[in-house]
Amino acid sequence: MKRKIAMLILVLSLVVSATACGGNSEETDSPTQEPENKEEIVDVPDEPEESVYFKEDVLKIDMATIKLTGFEIAPPNQELGEEKSTLIITYEFTNDSDDVMQPGTTWITCFDATQETEATIDSLNVAMAPQDEKYTEMNNVSYTDVKPGATVQSVISYEINDTTKPITLKATQGIGGQELGEKVYNLQ
């Protein structure tokens, strides 16, 4: 019982002490006191630059930059057994990572080409590498390891289902990643 009374007295004394500390709330005028209507200056930083995007034919992801540099429509190469025309896209690939990367693998993980029909939206298949001599070097580098910081020219092609309908190239931050934008190729 003595313990409970001692605890009660201790608690009450703490409450009284805390109340007493809040005491005099009158303010005194002193020369060091700042005015009440002081204007606050806030430094607002510029908007941060986007780290991933697809705009103006440039795809920027964390590990690479791909710049679309051109395209053409090629008729089916009968000698190779092609049955469909192809959309050939050239691009500049820069490895922004600390590891080696392959331009073609990065492209396939970040882009999907589609074409609308009356009832469906079809994903286009990657076509055989273009055989025209002007693409030889670009073909060779498509699935070659590119060193960190290096930039190379590469190429990819897609089978066209219907040469009268546009093709939409959709960019993402990798397979199943954030959608970053699209580019439409009008074939006519």
C-alpha positions as CSV (number, residue, x, y, z in Angstrom):
1,M,0.0,0.0,0.0
2,K,2.8,2.4,0.8
3,R,4.2,1.6,-2.6
4,K,1.0,2.7,-4.4
5,I,0.8,5.9,-2.4
6,A,4.5,6.7,-3.2
7,M,3.8,6.1,-6.9
8,L,0.7,8.3,-6.8
9,I,2.7,11.1,-5.2
10,L,5.5,10.7,-7.7
11,V,3.1,10.8,-10.7
12,L,1.2,13.9,-9.2
13,S,4.5,15.7,-8.7
14,L,5.6,15.0,-12.3
15,V,2.2,16.3,-13.6
16,V,2.5,19.5,-11.5
17,S,6.1,20.0,-12.6
18,A,5.2,19.6,-16.3
19,T,2.3,22.1,-15.9
20,A,4.5,24.6,-14.2
21,C,7.1,24.5,-17.0
22,G,4.5,25.7,-19.4
23,G,4.0,28.8,-17.2
24,N,4.3,32.3,-18.6
25,S,3.2,32.5,-22.2
26,E,3.6,36.3,-22.5
27,E,6.1,37.2,-25.2
28,T,8.5,40.0,-24.5
29,D,9.7,42.4,-27.2
30,S,13.3,41.9,-27.8
31,P,15.5,43.2,-30.6
32,T,16.5,39.6,-31.6
33,Q,12.9,38.5,-32.1
34,E,12.0,37.9,-35.8
35,P,8.9,39.5,-37.3
36,E,5.7,37.4,-37.5
37,N,5.0,38.0,-41.2
38,K,8.3,36.7,-42.5
39,E,8.4,35.7,-46.1
40,E,9.8,32.1,-46.5
41,I,12.0,31.4,-49.4
42,V,11.7,27.9,-50.7
43,D,14.2,26.4,-53.2
44,V,12.2,24.2,-55.6
45,P,14.5,21.9,-57.6
46,D,14.0,21.5,-61.3
47,E,11.9,18.5,-62.3
48,P,14.1,15.4,-62.4
49,E,14.9,14.1,-65.8
50,E,13.1,11.0,-66.8
51,S,15.3,7.9,-66.4
52,V,13.3,5.6,-68.7
53,Y,11.3,6.8,-71.8
54,F,10.5,6.3,-75.4
55,K,10.2,9.6,-77.3
56,E,11.5,11.1,-80.5
57,D,12.6,7.7,-81.7
58,V,14.8,7.1,-78.7
59,L,14.2,4.3,-76.1
60,K,16.1,5.0,-72.8
61,I,16.1,2.2,-70.2
62,D,18.3,1.7,-67.2
63,M,20.8,-0.5,-69.1
64,A,20.8,0.8,-72.7
65,T,19.8,3.4,-75.2
66,I,18.2,2.5,-78.5
67,K,17.8,5.2,-81.2
68,L,15.7,4.3,-84.3
69,T,17.6,5.4,-87.4
70,G,15.6,4.2,-90.3
71,F,13.2,1.6,-91.9
72,E,12.2,0.1,-95.2
73,I,9.7,-2.4,-96.5
74,A,11.3,-5.3,-98.4
75,P,9.3,-7.7,-100.6
76,P,9.5,-11.4,-99.9
77,N,12.8,-13.0,-100.8
78,Q,11.5,-15.9,-103.0
79,E,15.0,-17.4,-103.1
80,L,15.0,-17.8,-99.3
81,G,11.4,-19.1,-99.3
82,E,9.9,-16.0,-97.7
83,E,6.2,-15.6,-98.2
84,K,5.7,-12.2,-96.5
85,S,7.1,-8.8,-97.0
86,T,9.3,-7.5,-94.1
87,L,9.6,-4.3,-92.1
88,I,13.4,-3.7,-91.7
89,I,14.3,-1.3,-88.8
90,T,17.8,0.0,-88.3
91,Y,18.9,1.3,-84.9
92,E,21.8,2.6,-82.9
93,F,22.4,0.6,-79.7
94,T,24.4,2.0,-76.7
95,N,25.3,-0.2,-73.8
96,D,24.7,1.9,-70.7
97,S,25.3,-1.0,-68.2
98,D,28.4,-2.3,-66.6
99,D,28.1,-5.7,-68.3
100,V,28.2,-6.8,-71.9
101,M,24.8,-6.8,-73.7
102,Q,23.5,-7.9,-77.1
103,P,21.5,-5.4,-79.2
104,G,19.1,-7.9,-80.6
105,T,18.3,-9.5,-77.2
106,T,17.7,-6.0,-75.7
107,W,15.5,-5.1,-78.6
108,I,13.3,-8.2,-78.3
109,T,12.8,-7.6,-74.6
110,C,11.8,-4.0,-75.0
111,F,9.8,-3.8,-78.3
112,D,6.7,-5.5,-79.7
113,A,5.5,-4.9,-83.2
114,T,1.7,-5.3,-83.8
115,Q,-0.7,-4.9,-86.7
116,E,-4.4,-4.5,-86.4
117,T,-6.9,-6.3,-88.6
118,E,-10.6,-5.9,-88.7
119,A,-11.1,-8.2,-85.7
120,T,-7.7,-8.6,-84.0
121,I,-4.4,-7.1,-83.0
122,D,-1.6,-9.4,-84.1
123,S,1.9,-9.5,-82.7
124,L,4.3,-9.7,-85.7
125,N,7.0,-12.4,-85.8
126,V,10.6,-11.5,-86.1
127,A,11.7,-12.2,-89.7
128,M,14.9,-13.7,-91.1
129,A,17.7,-11.2,-91.0
130,P,17.7,-9.0,-94.0
131,Q,20.1,-10.4,-96.6
132,D,20.9,-7.2,-98.5
133,E,24.6,-6.5,-98.4
134,K,24.1,-3.1,-96.8
135,Y,22.9,-4.9,-93.6
136,T,25.7,-7.4,-93.3
137,E,27.7,-5.6,-90.6
138,M,24.5,-4.7,-88.7
139,N,23.3,-8.3,-88.8
140,N,26.7,-9.5,-87.5
141,V,26.6,-7.3,-84.5
142,S,22.9,-7.9,-83.6
143,Y,23.7,-10.9,-81.3
144,T,27.3,-10.1,-80.4
145,D,28.4,-8.9,-77.0
146,V,28.8,-5.2,-76.9
147,K,31.1,-3.7,-74.3
148,P,29.9,-1.3,-71.6
149,G,29.8,2.3,-73.0
150,A,30.1,1.2,-76.6
151,T,27.7,2.1,-79.4
152,V,26.9,0.0,-82.5
153,Q,24.6,0.0,-85.5
154,S,22.1,-2.9,-85.6
155,V,19.1,-4.1,-87.5
156,I,15.9,-6.2,-86.9
157,S,13.1,-7.2,-89.2
158,Y,9.4,-8.3,-88.8
159,E,7.1,-10.3,-91.1
160,I,4.3,-8.1,-92.3
161,N,0.8,-9.7,-92.2
162,D,-0.9,-7.0,-94.3
163,T,1.0,-4.4,-96.4
164,T,-2.0,-2.1,-96.4
165,K,-2.2,-1.7,-92.6
166,P,0.1,0.3,-90.3
167,I,2.5,-1.4,-87.9
168,T,2.7,-0.2,-84.3
169,L,6.0,-0.6,-82.5
170,K,5.4,-0.6,-78.7
171,A,8.2,0.1,-76.3
172,T,8.4,-1.2,-72.7
173,Q,10.9,-1.3,-69.9
174,G,11.6,-4.9,-70.7
175,I,9.3,-7.9,-70.8
176,G,6.2,-7.1,-68.9
177,G,7.7,-3.8,-67.8
178,Q,6.2,-0.3,-67.8
179,E,4.8,0.8,-71.2
180,L,6.9,3.7,-72.4
181,G,5.4,4.7,-75.8
182,E,4.9,3.7,-79.4
183,K,5.7,4.5,-82.9
184,V,3.5,3.9,-85.9
185,Y,4.9,2.9,-89.3
186,N,2.5,3.7,-92.2
187,L,3.3,1.2,-94.9
188,Q,1.6,3.1,-97.8
